């Protein structure tokens, strides 16, 4: 908490008691207690508001899942590179397997729908191109 260790906190507490004095000490301890109660009330109110608006309970959230320290970019890239979802034909595969897969690729390419040819229309000689005065 603020880089203050035990003995430093104890020393600050003693200095605070001496500065405040014994007459005003009960008043300030009551103010501190009220402040702590108010902060707790605000925190529980914020928790309830989040629960109402988002629809989840904060206690039910797995916070470890959102910890950015668990994501190591090197590990993610390594796993992605070593992932064997699509196994390519290796160099040691028989030639028949490569020929079949090549023939299948040609068949798939032939089955793909053809694009219609683009037809360009030109104006007859001497005719001006259409011009829209509102578009410029």
Backbone as a chain_set.jsonl record, in Angstrom:
{"seq": "XXXXXXXXXXXXXXXXXXXXXXXXXXXXXXXXXXXXXXXXXXXXXXXXXXXXXXXXXXXXXXXXXXXXXXXXXXXXXXXXXXXXXXXXXXXXXXXXXXXXXXXXXXXXXXXXXXXXXXXXXXXXXXXXXXXXXXXX", "coords": {"N": [[0.836, -1.181, 0.0], [0.981, 1.938, -1.081], [3.737, 1.856, -0.911], [4.559, 1.788, 1.716], [5.899, 0.335, 4.547], [5.436, -1.8, 7.469], [6.747, -0.692, 9.962], [7.064, 2.012, 9.145], [4.418, 2.796, 8.705], [3.41, 2.562, 11.308], [4.916, 4.546, 12.588], [3.971, 6.838, 11.233], [1.335, 6.744, 12.118], [1.642, 7.243, 14.871], [2.703, 9.845, 14.769], [0.518, 11.123, 13.615], [-1.404, 10.841, 15.678], [-0.201, 12.42, 17.668], [-0.199, 14.928, 16.412], [-2.931, 15.429, 15.959], [-4.009, 15.231, 18.527], [-5.209, 14.363, 21.852], [-7.788, 15.319, 22.452], [-9.224, 15.746, 20.056], [-9.033, 13.298, 18.858], [-11.066, 11.159, 19.17], [-13.109, 12.251, 17.584], [-11.947, 12.35, 15.006], [-11.409, 9.649, 14.601], [-14.003, 8.68, 14.43], [-14.83, 10.001, 12.1], [-13.125, 8.759, 10.288], [-14.052, 6.132, 10.467], [-16.645, 6.487, 9.454], [-15.99, 7.25, 6.863], [-14.817, 4.9, 5.873], [-17.046, 3.194, 5.985], [-18.7, 4.494, 4.116], [-17.209, 4.225, 1.76], [-17.249, 1.444, 1.473], [-20.028, 1.103, 1.136], [-20.373, 2.449, -1.296], [-18.83, 0.826, -2.957], [-20.235, -1.622, -2.849], [-22.608, -0.737, -3.951], [-21.748, -0.092, -6.538], [-21.077, -2.626, -7.392], [-23.597, -3.863, -7.4], [-24.834, -2.287, -9.33], [-23.34, -2.917, -11.615], [-24.006, -5.597, -11.798], [-26.749, -5.374, -12.368], [-26.742, -3.961, -14.833], [-24.994, -5.352, -16.581], [-25.555, -7.986, -16.104], [-24.153, -10.026, -14.942], [-22.549, -11.638, -12.181], [-19.943, -10.362, -10.281], [-18.394, -12.006, -8.731], [-18.627, -14.428, -9.998], [-17.079, -14.291, -12.262], [-14.325, -15.452, -14.115], [-11.391, -14.326, -13.454], [-8.786, -14.975, -14.037], [-8.764, -15.733, -16.642], [-8.747, -13.364, -18.023], [-6.294, -12.277, -17.544], [-3.549, -10.561, -18.684], [-0.94, -11.416, -18.509], [-0.797, -14.108, -18.937], [-0.771, -14.55, -21.615], [1.469, -15.399, -23.866], [3.158, -14.252, -26.547], [5.013, -15.675, -28.09], [4.441, -18.349, -27.513], [1.818, -18.529, -28.477], [2.169, -18.075, -31.231], [3.841, -20.219, -31.836], [2.142, -22.41, -31.288], [0.214, -21.919, -33.234], [1.668, -22.257, -35.573], [2.399, -24.921, -35.411], [0.024, -26.203, -35.528], [-1.991, -28.757, -36.837], [-4.279, -28.689, -38.594], [-4.966, -28.576, -41.376], [-3.56, -30.848, -43.337], [-0.9, -30.758, -45.429], [0.165, -32.206, -48.604], [2.93, -34.137, -48.281], [6.466, -34.169, -49.178], [7.397, -36.757, -49.268], [5.248, -38.308, -50.012], [3.416, -40.714, -51.97], [3.464, -40.612, -55.579], [1.048, -41.058, -56.814], [-0.882, -40.203, -55.029], [-0.41, -37.475, -55.02], [-1.017, -36.955, -57.71], [-3.745, -37.566, -57.77], [-4.752, -35.682, -55.988], [-4.062, -33.395, -57.389], [-5.616, -33.71, -59.705], [-8.121, -33.544, -58.544], [-8.115, -30.897, -57.735], [-8.141, -29.601, -60.213], [-10.631, -30.444, -61.125], [-12.288, -29.194, -59.277], [-11.725, -26.551, -59.88], [-12.766, -26.441, -62.469], [-15.441, -26.79, -61.915], [-16.184, -24.469, -60.719], [-18.173, -21.513, -60.86], [-18.337, -19.598, -63.841], [-17.27, -16.304, -64.577], [-19.247, -13.751, -66.025], [-18.536, -12.257, -69.192], [-17.241, -8.977, -69.503], [-19.025, -6.364, -70.868], [-18.426, -3.654, -72.856], [-19.848, -0.626, -73.6], [-19.866, 1.722, -76.153], [-20.139, 5.15, -77.128], [-21.899, 6.424, -79.972], [-20.118, 7.833, -82.765], [-19.47, 11.304, -82.51], [-21.402, 11.909, -80.61], [-22.042, 13.479, -77.492], [-20.764, 12.833, -74.235], [-22.798, 11.809, -71.469], [-23.724, 14.258, -69.007], [-24.008, 15.228, -65.727], [-25.279, 17.861, -64.116], [-26.019, 18.246, -61.48], [-24.499, 16.504, -60.018], [-21.959, 17.437, -59.804]], "CA": [[0.0, 0.0, 0.0], [1.717, 3.183, -1.237], [5.154, 1.642, -0.64], [4.827, 2.008, 3.137], [5.942, -0.932, 5.264], [4.858, -1.789, 8.813], [7.281, 0.312, 10.898], [6.786, 3.367, 8.656], [3.006, 3.065, 8.96], [3.275, 2.747, 12.754], [5.484, 5.857, 12.882], [3.02, 7.838, 10.742], [0.178, 6.695, 12.999], [2.011, 7.929, 16.118], [2.81, 11.279, 14.461], [-0.85, 11.602, 13.434], [-2.045, 10.942, 16.99], [0.387, 13.565, 18.356], [-0.622, 16.172, 15.756], [-4.372, 15.618, 16.18], [-4.196, 15.473, 19.955], [-6.152, 13.449, 22.497], [-9.135, 15.862, 22.511], [-9.89, 15.594, 18.759], [-8.825, 11.941, 18.347], [-12.317, 10.403, 18.969], [-13.84, 12.844, 16.47], [-11.312, 11.94, 13.751], [-11.599, 8.207, 14.402], [-15.382, 8.519, 13.971], [-14.847, 10.413, 10.696], [-12.459, 7.708, 9.512], [-14.973, 4.988, 10.413], [-17.714, 6.853, 8.52], [-15.416, 7.235, 5.52], [-14.672, 3.496, 5.477], [-18.397, 2.694, 5.727], [-19.188, 5.095, 2.876], [-16.488, 3.6, 0.652], [-17.809, 0.092, 1.33], [-21.371, 1.233, 0.574], [-20.226, 2.805, -2.709], [-18.325, -0.35, -3.671], [-21.32, -2.587, -3.01], [-23.544, -0.134, -4.906], [-21.176, -0.268, -7.874], [-21.202, -4.053, -7.707], [-25.001, -4.114, -7.74], [-25.129, -1.619, -10.594], [-22.728, -3.737, -12.672], [-24.818, -6.814, -11.904], [-27.996, -5.017, -13.039], [-26.542, -3.522, -16.21], [-24.316, -6.36, -17.386], [-26.246, -9.251, -15.912], [-23.272, -11.053, -14.383], [-22.059, -11.381, -10.838], [-18.493, -10.195, -10.339], [-17.766, -13.156, -8.093], [-18.685, -15.566, -10.914], [-16.186, -14.073, -13.396], [-13.01, -16.072, -14.007], [-10.478, -13.224, -13.745], [-7.528, -15.51, -14.581], [-8.925, -15.804, -18.089], [-8.494, -12.033, -18.576], [-4.974, -11.82, -17.123], [-2.705, -10.446, -19.882], [0.367, -12.046, -18.314], [-0.832, -15.501, -19.366], [-0.657, -14.62, -23.06], [2.84, -15.293, -24.342], [3.063, -14.237, -28.005], [5.83, -16.735, -28.68], [3.71, -19.608, -27.387], [0.657, -18.476, -29.368], [2.651, -18.247, -32.607], [4.34, -21.593, -31.964], [0.992, -23.295, -31.379], [-0.449, -21.703, -34.518], [2.497, -22.827, -36.636], [2.445, -26.365, -35.285], [-1.331, -26.731, -35.615], [-2.096, -29.645, -37.998], [-5.664, -28.777, -39.065], [-4.944, -28.938, -42.797], [-2.29, -31.529, -43.565], [-0.53, -30.691, -46.841], [0.815, -33.394, -49.157], [4.355, -34.005, -48.004], [7.362, -34.524, -50.285], [7.608, -38.199, -49.267], [4.005, -38.999, -50.365], [3.47, -41.353, -53.282], [3.107, -39.745, -56.7], [-0.361, -41.272, -57.15], [-1.672, -39.347, -54.149], [-0.237, -36.118, -55.528], [-1.739, -36.843, -58.974], [-5.173, -37.553, -57.471], [-5.099, -34.396, -55.4], [-3.965, -32.41, -58.466], [-6.792, -33.884, -60.56], [-9.267, -33.044, -57.796], [-8.038, -29.436, -57.773], [-8.572, -29.193, -61.545], [-12.074, -30.67, -61.187], [-12.924, -28.152, -58.479], [-11.585, -25.31, -60.632], [-13.695, -26.505, -63.593], [-16.807, -26.726, -61.41], [-16.449, -23.126, -60.226], [-18.954, -20.752, -61.83], [-17.563, -18.669, -64.668], [-17.699, -14.916, -64.56], [-19.673, -13.281, -67.351], [-17.602, -11.315, -69.807], [-17.625, -7.584, -69.345], [-19.393, -5.756, -72.143], [-18.234, -2.209, -72.857], [-20.644, 0.066, -74.608], [-19.279, 3.002, -76.532], [-21.078, 6.087, -77.726], [-21.72, 6.608, -81.416], [-19.241, 8.964, -83.063], [-20.054, 12.635, -82.533], [-22.349, 12.118, -79.5], [-21.368, 13.925, -76.268], [-20.969, 11.983, -73.067], [-23.789, 12.394, -70.561], [-23.137, 15.1, -67.965], [-25.004, 15.522, -64.699], [-24.896, 19.126, -63.477], [-26.266, 18.185, -60.046], [-23.538, 15.631, -59.367], [-20.651, 18.083, -59.658]], "C": [[0.88, 1.243, 0.0], [3.198, 3.044, -0.917], [5.53, 1.87, 0.815], [4.815, 0.649, 3.827], [5.417, -0.751, 6.69], [5.41, -0.736, 9.757], [7.013, 1.754, 10.447], [5.33, 3.745, 8.917], [2.771, 3.344, 10.444], [3.795, 4.122, 13.164], [4.544, 6.973, 12.424], [1.774, 7.89, 11.619], [0.466, 7.436, 14.304], [2.105, 9.429, 15.888], [1.413, 11.871, 14.271], [-1.58, 11.775, 14.749], [-1.493, 12.159, 17.742], [-0.076, 14.884, 17.744], [-2.094, 16.45, 16.035], [-4.647, 15.934, 17.648], [-5.264, 14.573, 20.539], [-7.594, 13.981, 22.519], [-9.899, 15.597, 21.2], [-9.772, 14.173, 18.198], [-10.126, 11.149, 18.196], [-13.135, 10.928, 17.779], [-13.267, 12.367, 15.123], [-11.431, 10.434, 13.516], [-13.024, 7.92, 13.935], [-15.511, 8.923, 12.499], [-14.2, 9.351, 9.805], [-13.368, 6.483, 9.377], [-16.12, 5.263, 9.439], [-17.219, 6.823, 7.074], [-15.275, 5.802, 5.006], [-16.043, 2.891, 5.167], [-18.94, 3.216, 4.407], [-18.506, 4.478, 1.653], [-17.006, 2.18, 0.422], [-19.197, 0.129, 0.709], [-21.299, 1.563, -0.918], [-19.74, 1.607, -3.513], [-19.429, -1.385, -3.862], [-22.38, -2.045, -3.963], [-23.048, -0.277, -6.334], [-21.287, -1.72, -8.312], [-22.635, -4.389, -8.117], [-25.371, -3.473, -9.075], [-24.543, -2.397, -11.765], [-23.56, -4.996, -12.881], [-26.126, -6.532, -12.635], [-27.779, -4.733, -14.518], [-25.955, -4.608, -17.093], [-24.997, -7.709, -17.262], [-25.359, -10.358, -15.396], [-22.883, -10.648, -12.968], [-20.543, -11.351, -10.895], [-17.779, -11.397, -9.734], [-17.716, -14.364, -9.018], [-17.717, -15.443, -12.087], [-14.844, -14.749, -13.121], [-11.966, -15.034, -14.426], [-9.155, -13.713, -14.296], [-7.581, -15.57, -16.097], [-8.573, -14.469, -18.749], [-7.122, -11.474, -18.19], [-4.044, -11.751, -18.334], [-1.342, -11.116, -19.726], [0.382, -13.493, -18.784], [-0.659, -15.641, -20.865], [0.781, -14.353, -23.475], [2.798, -15.343, -25.868], [3.878, -15.34, -28.664], [5.114, -18.073, -28.63], [2.529, -19.642, -28.347], [1.08, -18.71, -30.808], [3.134, -19.672, -32.816], [3.184, -22.577, -32.102], [0.283, -23.146, -32.722], [0.345, -22.33, -35.661], [2.503, -24.35, -36.592], [1.064, -27.006, -35.363], [-1.484, -27.514, -36.91], [-3.541, -29.79, -38.452], [-5.722, -29.229, -40.522], [-3.582, -29.548, -43.086], [-1.955, -31.48, -45.053], [0.12, -32.002, -47.286], [2.31, -33.207, -48.967], [5.175, -34.476, -49.193], [7.541, -36.035, -50.373], [6.356, -38.971, -49.658], [4.14, -39.633, -51.739], [2.969, -40.412, -54.374], [1.634, -39.89, -57.054], [-1.253, -40.367, -56.294], [-1.588, -37.909, -54.625], [-1.014, -35.931, -56.827], [-3.241, -36.775, -58.731], [-5.569, -36.205, -56.902], [-5.002, -33.296, -56.448], [-5.165, -32.494, -59.384], [-8.037, -33.358, -59.862], [-9.28, -31.517, -57.817], [-8.499, -28.914, -59.123], [-10.085, -29.346, -61.664], [-12.825, -29.603, -60.414], [-12.859, -26.832, -59.231], [-12.548, -25.296, -61.815], [-15.139, -26.341, -63.123], [-17.162, -25.325, -60.912], [-17.224, -22.343, -61.28], [-18.072, -19.745, -62.559], [-18.144, -17.273, -64.544], [-18.193, -14.526, -65.954], [-18.659, -12.281, -67.895], [-18.146, -9.91, -69.677], [-17.871, -6.982, -70.724], [-19.255, -4.247, -72.005], [-19.064, -1.603, -73.972], [-19.984, 1.398, -74.91], [-20.338, 3.859, -77.205], [-20.858, 6.151, -79.236], [-20.821, 7.819, -81.683], [-20.027, 10.277, -83.128], [-21.018, 12.898, -81.392], [-21.568, 12.465, -78.255], [-21.689, 12.96, -75.126], [-22.0, 12.626, -72.134], [-23.111, 13.149, -69.431], [-24.235, 15.476, -66.986], [-24.56, 16.773, -63.961], [-25.103, 19.087, -61.977], [-25.211, 17.364, -59.313], [-22.186, 16.303, -59.164], [-20.702, 19.334, -58.859]], "O": [[1.475, 1.558, 1.03], [3.857, 4.054, -0.67], [6.697, 2.12, 1.12], [3.848, -0.103, 3.712], [4.999, 0.345, 7.063], [4.639, 0.048, 10.31], [6.763, 2.624, 11.282], [5.039, 4.877, 9.302], [2.02, 4.253, 10.796], [3.184, 4.792, 13.996], [4.343, 7.948, 13.149], [1.217, 8.965, 11.841], [-0.386, 8.18, 14.79], [1.641, 10.21, 16.719], [1.147, 12.989, 14.713], [-2.304, 12.754, 14.927], [-2.261, 12.864, 18.396], [-0.321, 15.85, 18.466], [-2.465, 17.589, 16.319], [-5.443, 16.821, 17.955], [-6.126, 14.073, 19.817], [-8.532, 13.188, 22.596], [-11.083, 15.261, 21.232], [-10.361, 13.879, 17.158], [-10.296, 10.501, 17.163], [-13.77, 10.155, 17.061], [-14.021, 12.023, 14.213], [-11.541, 9.989, 12.373], [-13.237, 7.013, 13.13], [-16.218, 8.265, 11.736], [-14.675, 9.083, 8.701], [-13.446, 5.873, 8.311], [-16.521, 4.377, 8.685], [-17.951, 6.416, 6.172], [-15.575, 5.522, 3.846], [-16.186, 2.155, 4.191], [-19.572, 2.472, 3.658], [-19.151, 4.238, 0.633], [-17.181, 1.768, -0.725], [-19.522, -0.701, -0.14], [-22.069, 1.024, -1.712], [-20.193, 1.395, -4.638], [-19.541, -1.968, -4.94], [-22.99, -2.814, -4.707], [-23.832, -0.553, -7.242], [-21.563, -2.002, -9.478], [-22.849, -5.122, -9.082], [-26.129, -4.046, -9.857], [-25.19, -2.523, -12.804], [-23.789, -5.411, -14.017], [-26.573, -7.352, -13.437], [-28.54, -5.206, -15.362], [-26.376, -4.768, -18.239], [-25.013, -8.49, -18.213], [-25.761, -11.522, -15.405], [-22.891, -9.469, -12.614], [-19.926, -12.229, -11.498], [-16.689, -11.764, -10.171], [-16.862, -15.234, -8.852], [-17.549, -16.403, -12.839], [-14.296, -14.631, -12.025], [-11.688, -14.879, -15.615], [-8.454, -12.951, -14.961], [-6.549, -15.469, -16.761], [-8.148, -14.443, -19.904], [-6.824, -10.316, -18.483], [-3.773, -12.78, -18.953], [-0.66, -11.358, -20.722], [1.454, -14.056, -19.009], [-0.421, -16.747, -21.351], [1.249, -13.215, -23.438], [2.437, -16.375, -26.434], [3.471, -15.88, -29.692], [5.168, -18.847, -29.586], [2.264, -20.672, -28.967], [0.425, -19.46, -31.532], [2.868, -20.27, -33.859], [3.234, -23.479, -32.937], [-0.196, -24.131, -33.285], [-0.234, -22.868, -36.605], [2.603, -24.998, -37.634], [0.946, -28.228, -35.273], [-1.148, -27.003, -37.978], [-3.995, -30.911, -38.678], [-6.451, -30.162, -40.857], [-2.569, -28.85, -43.082], [-2.652, -32.096, -45.859], [0.565, -32.802, -46.463], [2.885, -32.227, -49.441], [4.647, -35.108, -50.109], [7.813, -36.551, -51.457], [6.388, -40.202, -49.64], [4.895, -39.144, -52.579], [2.151, -39.527, -54.12], [1.026, -38.94, -57.546], [-2.253, -39.834, -56.775], [-2.593, -37.198, -54.633], [-1.609, -34.875, -57.04], [-3.943, -36.017, -59.402], [-6.596, -35.642, -57.281], [-5.786, -32.347, -56.406], [-5.688, -31.464, -59.807], [-8.915, -32.788, -60.509], [-10.347, -30.909, -57.909], [-9.18, -27.89, -59.185], [-10.753, -28.484, -62.236], [-13.885, -29.152, -60.848], [-13.825, -26.07, -59.227], [-13.099, -24.244, -62.139], [-15.971, -25.809, -63.857], [-18.339, -25.031, -60.705], [-16.96, -22.492, -62.473], [-17.185, -19.127, -61.971], [-19.355, -17.093, -64.422], [-17.605, -14.937, -66.954], [-18.012, -11.557, -67.139], [-19.355, -9.684, -69.735], [-17.035, -7.079, -71.622], [-19.887, -3.633, -71.145], [-18.987, -2.015, -75.129], [-19.588, 2.119, -73.995], [-21.303, 3.351, -77.776], [-19.741, 5.95, -79.711], [-20.789, 8.744, -80.871], [-21.103, 10.345, -83.722], [-21.427, 14.045, -81.217], [-20.549, 11.838, -77.967], [-22.761, 12.357, -75.083], [-22.061, 13.85, -72.026], [-22.055, 12.74, -68.949], [-25.28, 15.989, -67.387], [-23.558, 16.742, -63.248], [-24.432, 19.822, -61.253], [-25.047, 17.517, -58.103], [-21.349, 15.787, -58.423], [-19.674, 19.98, -58.657]]}, "num_chains": 1, "name": "protein.A"}
